[in-house]
């Protein structure tokens, strides 16, 4: 049976990733290199490392905070994520790809850097602190990243033009608000 931490992590990150700068990066890589397999593999490897580090940090930080402080910090982080979801991302100009790294290497480096401090990384930290289940959270957040980014790589810009990104962001924002409220109630 799949854990609540895994399922929630998957859903939260899949929704948060739609229209995110890393999804835009996936589109850029797909249109530039036209080699979906190494791009998808690079996204997967980068996400595993990045989200494992974020989940570990969330676990580590939760060990220093008393239960009430942690509860309020987690609730505030989820509310902050809800607000952040309503601000559309744009791909930063400093995300330059280096041909010398190859498609896989460029994807790993670019995705890892783009995820630093991103919504999905912060969500991973908060979910890990909340559930104290690093493996389930990392597996879930990684699956959520792949659910959102693999279609972007395979279908390119056509898929993103068809999705009502503003609606998806609003739904994700409400989801983060609900999680924040539930955090305070538990």
Buried (B, 14 or more C-beta within 10 A) or exposed (E): EEBEBBEBBBBBBBBBBBBBBBBBBBBBBBEEBEBBEBBBBBBBBBBBBBBBBBBBBBBEBBEEBEEEEBBEBBBBBBBBBBEBBEEEBEBEEEBEBEEEBBBBBBBBBBBBBBBEEBBBBBBBBBBBBBBEBBEBBBBBBBBBBBBBBBBBBEBBEEBBEEEEBEEBBBBBBEBBBEBBEEBEEE
